[in-house]
Amino acid sequence: MTDAGSLDEAVRAVDAPDVVFALSRHGHRTVRSGGTAPPPPVPRDGLRYEIGSASKTFTGLLLADLVRSGALSGTTPAARLLDPARPPGRHPVTLTHLMTHTSGLPPLPADFYPQALPRWRTNPYAHYPPERVVRAFLRGRPRHRPGTRWRYSNFAVAVLGHTLAAATATPWERLLSERVLRPLGLNDTAPHPTGPGTDATGHRADGTTPVPPLRIGGFQAAGALRATPHDLLTFLEAHLEAPRRPDGAPLTAALREVRRPLLRRGRGHAHTHTLAWFHHPAGGGATMYFHIGATSGQVAFLGFRPDTGTALVALSTRRHRTSDALVPTAYAMLSSP
């Protein structure tokens, strides 16, 4: 089956108001879209979609760039950067611990849930500001010794964003724009909603009830970004091109670094994790890199596979459900020989 045929089939498999599958193979792009809702005034592939936790791949690249440039060290204790007067302790949480989900921090701060539950289906993060994220980190204690266990944590990556901002005296949004978005030419990627005609509208699990745009509060680094399918393909293509990029080109060293496996996890330790990506076996003895994101009304899958020169973006505007076909479909497409 051709790439276009495979993408058409993938779009039909996903039950959501708006669905986009975008594929790049050796730089040649194929994009297909559809959905249960009437086509919007702007083509679906021209809208920006919330990518949720897939935003962490941008934060990981930012950290890699700051470390490679010598501005920071991955082994620096985060608390020292957020509160220079604070003793780091015997087993401090480092910047690398925060990004690789080995910090020992829980998925979210303990005091997050009481304020979030009334808004769980719309905007649970909106009223938890940056200073509260930092305060929860500095007052709390890791549940496990940093570096000893893998536990996925939005809290940890949010803390990392504030730590990078404090260390560089630059707001996270500007830091990301100057060091990642602009150098890669990602002009349709942003951490804030703009409105209809620019941003896709998410929906509840029923597939018909709209939800408001994501407001992420103090968790920007963990899930704030929204982008067009074409910008996301450009981002993934940069990772594929990293081995061939000139050594002095912007982000080249960082793009190579985030492809390097750092730790093993999963059943039989068959899966690895890089500074930014999940790294799984693929067909034919190859490997693939991917990340998934979900917000209150949208789902995203980003992935690339070096051996076939393939990048894949899958997006939908319906809250994730256990029966949601988007992630399994995209994963199967990318991992198949």
C-alpha beads as a LAMMPS data file, in Angstrom:
LAMMPS data file: protein, C-alpha beads

337 atoms
336 bonds

1 atom types
1 bond types

-500.0 500.0 xlo xhi
-500.0 500.0 ylo yhi
-500.0 500.0 zlo zhi

Masses

1 110.0

Atoms # bond

1 1 1 0.000 0.000 0.000
2 1 1 1.202 3.514 -0.757
3 1 1 1.912 6.026 2.003
4 1 1 -1.216 7.948 0.992
5 1 1 -3.334 4.814 1.181
6 1 1 -1.928 3.863 4.575
7 1 1 -2.604 7.328 5.935
8 1 1 -6.156 7.375 4.569
9 1 1 -6.770 4.064 6.279
10 1 1 -5.279 5.364 9.532
11 1 1 -7.500 8.467 9.470
12 1 1 -10.590 6.299 9.005
13 1 1 -9.599 4.151 11.991
14 1 1 -9.747 7.088 14.426
15 1 1 -13.149 8.234 15.681
16 1 1 -12.706 11.944 16.410
17 1 1 -14.052 15.283 15.130
18 1 1 -10.688 16.102 13.511
19 1 1 -7.909 13.668 12.635
20 1 1 -4.576 14.333 10.915
21 1 1 -1.859 11.838 9.971
22 1 1 1.285 13.386 8.495
23 1 1 4.257 11.374 7.276
24 1 1 7.686 12.329 5.972
25 1 1 9.825 9.716 4.268
26 1 1 13.301 10.938 3.330
27 1 1 11.894 14.453 3.281
28 1 1 8.903 13.707 1.034
29 1 1 5.715 14.594 2.909
30 1 1 2.255 13.063 2.704
31 1 1 -0.597 14.455 4.812
32 1 1 -4.135 13.128 5.163
33 1 1 -6.965 14.411 7.334
34 1 1 -10.613 13.760 8.098
35 1 1 -12.942 13.306 11.013
36 1 1 -16.561 13.144 12.105
37 1 1 -17.005 16.941 12.217
38 1 1 -17.626 19.088 9.137
39 1 1 -14.368 20.399 7.664
40 1 1 -13.306 23.641 9.381
41 1 1 -12.843 26.898 7.387
42 1 1 -9.087 26.407 7.660
43 1 1 -7.735 23.066 6.350
44 1 1 -7.187 20.666 9.242
45 1 1 -3.479 20.388 8.531
46 1 1 -3.175 24.186 8.777
47 1 1 -4.407 24.345 12.378
48 1 1 -2.300 24.127 15.519
49 1 1 -2.994 21.140 17.778
50 1 1 -2.282 20.702 21.478
51 1 1 0.454 18.102 21.844
52 1 1 0.410 17.815 25.652
53 1 1 3.233 15.713 27.040
54 1 1 4.912 15.478 23.634
55 1 1 6.055 19.018 24.518
56 1 1 8.654 17.278 26.702
57 1 1 10.638 16.383 23.587
58 1 1 11.171 20.117 22.994
59 1 1 12.192 20.651 26.633
60 1 1 14.624 17.740 26.414
61 1 1 16.192 19.235 23.293
62 1 1 16.461 22.603 25.046
63 1 1 18.244 20.997 28.002
64 1 1 20.611 19.136 25.664
65 1 1 21.431 22.372 23.855
66 1 1 22.157 24.253 27.083
67 1 1 24.393 21.433 28.314
68 1 1 26.217 21.032 24.995
69 1 1 26.849 24.773 24.807
70 1 1 28.413 24.721 28.264
71 1 1 25.760 26.957 29.814
72 1 1 24.680 24.216 32.232
73 1 1 25.567 20.732 33.404
74 1 1 23.100 17.890 33.550
75 1 1 24.533 16.873 36.923
76 1 1 23.809 20.240 38.570
77 1 1 21.343 19.972 41.499
78 1 1 18.087 21.670 40.536
79 1 1 17.496 23.069 44.032
80 1 1 20.813 24.954 43.885
81 1 1 19.627 26.843 40.815
82 1 1 16.183 27.577 42.231
83 1 1 17.425 28.532 45.702
84 1 1 21.198 29.178 45.817
85 1 1 21.175 29.367 49.624
86 1 1 19.717 25.869 49.948
87 1 1 22.146 22.985 50.692
88 1 1 21.863 20.404 47.881
89 1 1 21.707 17.423 50.251
90 1 1 23.397 14.056 50.023
91 1 1 21.450 12.766 46.994
92 1 1 20.239 15.847 45.092
93 1 1 17.830 15.831 42.187
94 1 1 19.781 16.875 39.086
95 1 1 18.608 18.383 35.814
96 1 1 19.063 15.047 34.055
97 1 1 17.038 13.264 36.754
98 1 1 14.167 15.682 36.158
99 1 1 14.153 15.191 32.388
100 1 1 14.535 11.402 32.398
101 1 1 11.806 10.752 34.997
102 1 1 14.305 9.380 37.512
103 1 1 14.014 12.229 40.030
104 1 1 11.939 10.263 42.525
105 1 1 9.203 12.896 42.290
106 1 1 5.547 11.820 41.941
107 1 1 3.615 12.434 38.718
108 1 1 2.076 15.587 40.229
109 1 1 2.488 17.480 43.521
110 1 1 0.341 16.223 46.399
111 1 1 -1.547 19.502 46.689
112 1 1 -2.329 19.572 42.971
113 1 1 -5.368 17.297 43.076
114 1 1 -7.748 19.210 45.427
115 1 1 -7.659 22.325 43.235
116 1 1 -7.689 20.352 39.972
117 1 1 -10.584 17.944 40.522
118 1 1 -13.360 20.521 39.930
119 1 1 -11.768 21.293 36.527
120 1 1 -10.495 17.809 35.667
121 1 1 -12.395 17.611 32.358
122 1 1 -11.470 21.092 31.175
123 1 1 -8.345 22.783 32.564
124 1 1 -6.940 21.043 35.655
125 1 1 -3.537 22.760 35.424
126 1 1 -4.693 26.340 34.873
127 1 1 -4.811 27.427 38.520
128 1 1 -1.511 25.924 39.669
129 1 1 1.001 28.737 38.962
130 1 1 4.782 28.539 38.460
131 1 1 5.709 29.693 41.964
132 1 1 3.573 26.925 43.433
133 1 1 5.359 24.290 41.331
134 1 1 8.737 25.542 42.557
135 1 1 7.561 25.750 46.165
136 1 1 6.194 22.193 46.071
137 1 1 9.556 20.943 44.798
138 1 1 11.674 22.816 47.319
139 1 1 9.459 21.799 50.243
140 1 1 8.973 18.190 49.225
141 1 1 11.200 15.151 49.216
142 1 1 11.671 12.584 46.457
143 1 1 9.847 9.328 47.151
144 1 1 12.839 7.362 45.895
145 1 1 16.530 8.110 45.761
146 1 1 17.139 10.118 42.571
147 1 1 18.550 8.057 39.742
148 1 1 17.343 4.680 41.042
149 1 1 13.815 4.340 39.590
150 1 1 11.932 5.468 36.499
151 1 1 8.561 7.063 37.176
152 1 1 6.866 9.319 34.655
153 1 1 6.419 12.780 36.154
154 1 1 4.838 15.938 34.755
155 1 1 5.887 17.560 38.030
156 1 1 9.571 16.845 37.406
157 1 1 9.674 18.253 33.879
158 1 1 7.699 21.320 34.997
159 1 1 10.332 21.896 37.693
160 1 1 13.036 21.514 35.056
161 1 1 11.492 24.290 32.988
162 1 1 11.560 26.681 35.931
163 1 1 15.094 25.593 36.779
164 1 1 16.345 26.352 33.258
165 1 1 14.636 29.737 33.382
166 1 1 16.245 30.543 36.743
167 1 1 19.688 29.381 35.624
168 1 1 19.649 31.509 32.470
169 1 1 17.634 34.443 33.857
170 1 1 15.342 33.976 30.852
171 1 1 11.635 33.048 30.910
172 1 1 11.055 29.490 29.689
173 1 1 8.894 30.626 26.776
174 1 1 11.580 32.975 25.465
175 1 1 14.345 30.479 26.134
176 1 1 12.562 27.798 24.116
177 1 1 11.800 30.223 21.292
178 1 1 15.354 31.546 21.007
179 1 1 17.176 28.226 21.317
180 1 1 14.801 25.700 19.705
181 1 1 11.811 27.109 17.812
182 1 1 13.538 29.868 15.829
183 1 1 16.682 27.879 14.912
184 1 1 14.492 25.077 13.533
185 1 1 12.125 27.453 11.733
186 1 1 9.087 26.416 13.781
187 1 1 6.985 29.505 13.234
188 1 1 3.654 27.773 13.881
189 1 1 4.544 26.339 17.301
190 1 1 3.619 28.218 20.480
191 1 1 2.835 27.664 24.179
192 1 1 -0.393 29.706 24.206
193 1 1 -3.688 29.467 22.323
194 1 1 -4.616 32.116 19.790
195 1 1 -8.187 31.295 18.868
196 1 1 -10.470 29.822 16.176
197 1 1 -8.937 29.810 12.751
198 1 1 -5.518 29.140 14.232
199 1 1 -6.061 26.482 16.903
200 1 1 -7.980 23.225 16.593
201 1 1 -10.854 22.800 19.051
202 1 1 -10.659 19.847 21.410
203 1 1 -13.627 17.769 22.530
204 1 1 -14.626 15.651 25.491
205 1 1 -14.636 11.874 25.330
206 1 1 -18.147 11.961 23.831
207 1 1 -16.622 13.438 20.674
208 1 1 -19.144 16.269 20.413
209 1 1 -18.771 18.582 23.431
210 1 1 -16.064 21.226 22.868
211 1 1 -13.561 21.954 25.631
212 1 1 -11.733 25.258 26.177
213 1 1 -8.124 25.666 25.009
214 1 1 -5.488 24.231 27.307
215 1 1 -4.212 26.532 30.051
216 1 1 -1.194 24.858 31.622
217 1 1 -0.376 27.072 34.621
218 1 1 3.097 26.329 35.965
219 1 1 3.538 23.136 33.936
220 1 1 4.608 24.819 30.674
221 1 1 7.727 22.724 30.083
222 1 1 5.759 19.517 30.587
223 1 1 2.893 20.117 28.189
224 1 1 2.162 23.627 26.929
225 1 1 2.937 23.441 23.222
226 1 1 0.598 23.447 20.256
227 1 1 1.779 23.210 16.665
228 1 1 0.713 22.533 13.104
229 1 1 1.338 19.065 11.647
230 1 1 3.878 20.585 9.244
231 1 1 5.878 22.218 12.058
232 1 1 5.905 18.909 13.907
233 1 1 7.216 17.134 10.807
234 1 1 9.940 19.784 10.525
235 1 1 10.874 19.124 14.159
236 1 1 11.076 15.368 13.571
237 1 1 12.958 15.746 10.293
238 1 1 15.633 17.722 12.145
239 1 1 16.173 14.679 14.377
240 1 1 16.447 12.402 11.361
241 1 1 18.940 14.735 9.703
242 1 1 21.098 15.153 12.829
243 1 1 23.849 12.692 11.781
244 1 1 24.260 14.551 8.461
245 1 1 24.012 18.115 9.762
246 1 1 27.214 20.207 9.821
247 1 1 28.834 20.103 13.235
248 1 1 28.513 23.839 13.714
249 1 1 24.865 24.132 12.651
250 1 1 22.383 25.238 15.344
251 1 1 21.243 22.409 17.631
252 1 1 23.251 19.754 15.785
253 1 1 25.003 18.462 18.908
254 1 1 21.774 18.561 20.908
255 1 1 19.805 16.721 18.208
256 1 1 22.407 13.970 18.230
257 1 1 22.467 13.859 22.015
258 1 1 18.719 13.294 22.453
259 1 1 18.968 10.180 20.275
260 1 1 21.397 8.528 22.689
261 1 1 19.795 5.892 24.979
262 1 1 20.393 6.693 28.653
263 1 1 18.516 4.065 30.632
264 1 1 16.645 0.807 30.209
265 1 1 13.091 0.212 31.348
266 1 1 10.015 -1.931 30.697
267 1 1 9.579 -5.690 30.728
268 1 1 12.907 -7.392 30.259
269 1 1 14.467 -3.930 29.906
270 1 1 13.708 -4.174 26.187
271 1 1 12.837 -0.487 26.034
272 1 1 15.193 2.406 26.548
273 1 1 14.716 6.100 27.200
274 1 1 16.768 9.000 25.889
275 1 1 16.906 12.510 27.286
276 1 1 13.698 13.286 25.392
277 1 1 12.239 10.186 23.728
278 1 1 10.924 6.702 24.352
279 1 1 13.163 4.359 22.346
280 1 1 11.640 1.017 21.341
281 1 1 12.557 -1.904 19.081
282 1 1 11.012 -1.747 15.609
283 1 1 10.636 -4.204 12.760
284 1 1 13.705 -5.701 11.150
285 1 1 15.897 -5.224 14.211
286 1 1 15.730 -1.446 13.992
287 1 1 14.628 1.067 16.606
288 1 1 12.141 3.931 16.757
289 1 1 11.792 7.096 18.825
290 1 1 8.391 8.413 19.890
291 1 1 6.385 10.367 22.443
292 1 1 2.666 10.617 23.165
293 1 1 0.683 13.559 24.488
294 1 1 -2.893 14.102 25.623
295 1 1 -4.825 17.089 26.914
296 1 1 -8.424 17.472 28.050
297 1 1 -9.597 17.356 24.447
298 1 1 -6.775 16.308 22.109
299 1 1 -4.284 13.471 21.527
300 1 1 -0.908 13.541 19.775
301 1 1 1.727 11.029 18.656
302 1 1 5.181 12.084 17.414
303 1 1 7.753 9.582 16.237
304 1 1 10.668 8.968 13.904
305 1 1 12.641 6.012 12.646
306 1 1 16.202 6.582 11.396
307 1 1 16.612 3.342 9.419
308 1 1 13.727 4.182 7.073
309 1 1 14.070 7.981 7.217
310 1 1 10.471 8.154 8.438
311 1 1 8.789 10.767 10.640
312 1 1 5.159 10.397 11.682
313 1 1 2.704 12.810 13.308
314 1 1 -0.804 11.764 14.373
315 1 1 -3.305 14.186 15.932
316 1 1 -6.954 14.147 16.961
317 1 1 -9.429 16.439 18.706
318 1 1 -11.121 14.017 21.087
319 1 1 -10.135 13.283 24.669
320 1 1 -8.199 10.030 25.016
321 1 1 -10.221 6.907 25.793
322 1 1 -9.134 3.308 26.331
323 1 1 -10.691 2.481 22.961
324 1 1 -8.905 5.331 21.170
325 1 1 -7.246 4.016 18.029
326 1 1 -4.898 6.936 17.310
327 1 1 -1.867 5.896 19.350
328 1 1 -2.016 2.143 18.529
329 1 1 -2.481 2.931 14.844
330 1 1 0.404 5.404 14.727
331 1 1 2.690 3.145 16.751
332 1 1 1.969 0.188 14.486
333 1 1 2.607 2.251 11.348
334 1 1 5.971 3.464 12.590
335 1 1 7.164 0.145 14.037
336 1 1 6.189 -2.108 11.127
337 1 1 8.990 -3.203 8.733

Bonds

1 1 1 2
2 1 2 3
3 1 3 4
4 1 4 5
5 1 5 6
6 1 6 7
7 1 7 8
8 1 8 9
9 1 9 10
10 1 10 11
11 1 11 12
12 1 12 13
13 1 13 14
14 1 14 15
15 1 15 16
16 1 16 17
17 1 17 18
18 1 18 19
19 1 19 20
20 1 20 21
21 1 21 22
22 1 22 23
23 1 23 24
24 1 24 25
25 1 25 26
26 1 26 27
27 1 27 28
28 1 28 29
29 1 29 30
30 1 30 31
31 1 31 32
32 1 32 33
33 1 33 34
34 1 34 35
35 1 35 36
36 1 36 37
37 1 37 38
38 1 38 39
39 1 39 40
40 1 40 41
41 1 41 42
42 1 42 43
43 1 43 44
44 1 44 45
45 1 45 46
46 1 46 47
47 1 47 48
48 1 48 49
49 1 49 50
50 1 50 51
51 1 51 52
52 1 52 53
53 1 53 54
54 1 54 55
55 1 55 56
56 1 56 57
57 1 57 58
58 1 58 59
59 1 59 60
60 1 60 61
61 1 61 62
62 1 62 63
63 1 63 64
64 1 64 65
65 1 65 66
66 1 66 67
67 1 67 68
68 1 68 69
69 1 69 70
70 1 70 71
71 1 71 72
72 1 72 73
73 1 73 74
74 1 74 75
75 1 75 76
76 1 76 77
77 1 77 78
78 1 78 79
79 1 79 80
80 1 80 81
81 1 81 82
82 1 82 83
83 1 83 84
84 1 84 85
85 1 85 86
86 1 86 87
87 1 87 88
88 1 88 89
89 1 89 90
90 1 90 91
91 1 91 92
92 1 92 93
93 1 93 94
94 1 94 95
95 1 95 96
96 1 96 97
97 1 97 98
98 1 98 99
99 1 99 100
100 1 100 101
101 1 101 102
102 1 102 103
103 1 103 104
104 1 104 105
105 1 105 106
106 1 106 107
107 1 107 108
108 1 108 109
109 1 109 110
110 1 110 111
111 1 111 112
112 1 112 113
113 1 113 114
114 1 114 115
115 1 115 116
116 1 116 117
117 1 117 118
118 1 118 119
119 1 119 120
120 1 120 121
121 1 121 122
122 1 122 123
123 1 123 124
124 1 124 125
125 1 125 126
126 1 126 127
127 1 127 128
128 1 128 129
129 1 129 130
130 1 130 131
131 1 131 132
132 1 132 133
133 1 133 134
134 1 134 135
135 1 135 136
136 1 136 137
137 1 137 138
138 1 138 139
139 1 139 140
140 1 140 141
141 1 141 142
142 1 142 143
143 1 143 144
144 1 144 145
145 1 145 146
146 1 146 147
147 1 147 148
148 1 148 149
149 1 149 150
150 1 150 151
151 1 151 152
152 1 152 153
153 1 153 154
154 1 154 155
155 1 155 156
156 1 156 157
157 1 157 158
158 1 158 159
159 1 159 160
160 1 160 161
161 1 161 162
162 1 162 163
163 1 163 164
164 1 164 165
165 1 165 166
166 1 166 167
167 1 167 168
168 1 168 169
169 1 169 170
170 1 170 171
171 1 171 172
172 1 172 173
173 1 173 174
174 1 174 175
175 1 175 176
176 1 176 177
177 1 177 178
178 1 178 179
179 1 179 180
180 1 180 181
181 1 181 182
182 1 182 183
183 1 183 184
184 1 184 185
185 1 185 186
186 1 186 187
187 1 187 188
188 1 188 189
189 1 189 190
190 1 190 191
191 1 191 192
192 1 192 193
193 1 193 194
194 1 194 195
195 1 195 196
196 1 196 197
197 1 197 198
198 1 198 199
199 1 199 200
200 1 200 201
201 1 201 202
202 1 202 203
203 1 203 204
204 1 204 205
205 1 205 206
206 1 206 207
207 1 207 208
208 1 208 209
209 1 209 210
210 1 210 211
211 1 211 212
212 1 212 213
213 1 213 214
214 1 214 215
215 1 215 216
216 1 216 217
217 1 217 218
218 1 218 219
219 1 219 220
220 1 220 221
221 1 221 222
222 1 222 223
223 1 223 224
224 1 224 225
225 1 225 226
226 1 226 227
227 1 227 228
228 1 228 229
229 1 229 230
230 1 230 231
231 1 231 232
232 1 232 233
233 1 233 234
234 1 234 235
235 1 235 236
236 1 236 237
237 1 237 238
238 1 238 239
239 1 239 240
240 1 240 241
241 1 241 242
242 1 242 243
243 1 243 244
244 1 244 245
245 1 245 246
246 1 246 247
247 1 247 248
248 1 248 249
249 1 249 250
250 1 250 251
251 1 251 252
252 1 252 253
253 1 253 254
254 1 254 255
255 1 255 256
256 1 256 257
257 1 257 258
258 1 258 259
259 1 259 260
260 1 260 261
261 1 261 262
262 1 262 263
263 1 263 264
264 1 264 265
265 1 265 266
266 1 266 267
267 1 267 268
268 1 268 269
269 1 269 270
270 1 270 271
271 1 271 272
272 1 272 273
273 1 273 274
274 1 274 275
275 1 275 276
276 1 276 277
277 1 277 278
278 1 278 279
279 1 279 280
280 1 280 281
281 1 281 282
282 1 282 283
283 1 283 284
284 1 284 285
285 1 285 286
286 1 286 287
287 1 287 288
288 1 288 289
289 1 289 290
290 1 290 291
291 1 291 292
292 1 292 293
293 1 293 294
294 1 294 295
295 1 295 296
296 1 296 297
297 1 297 298
298 1 298 299
299 1 299 300
300 1 300 301
301 1 301 302
302 1 302 303
303 1 303 304
304 1 304 305
305 1 305 306
306 1 306 307
307 1 307 308
308 1 308 309
309 1 309 310
310 1 310 311
311 1 311 312
312 1 312 313
313 1 313 314
314 1 314 315
315 1 315 316
316 1 316 317
317 1 317 318
318 1 318 319
319 1 319 320
320 1 320 321
321 1 321 322
322 1 322 323
323 1 323 324
324 1 324 325
325 1 325 326
326 1 326 327
327 1 327 328
328 1 328 329
329 1 329 330
330 1 330 331
331 1 331 332
332 1 332 333
333 1 333 334
334 1 334 335
335 1 335 336
336 1 336 337
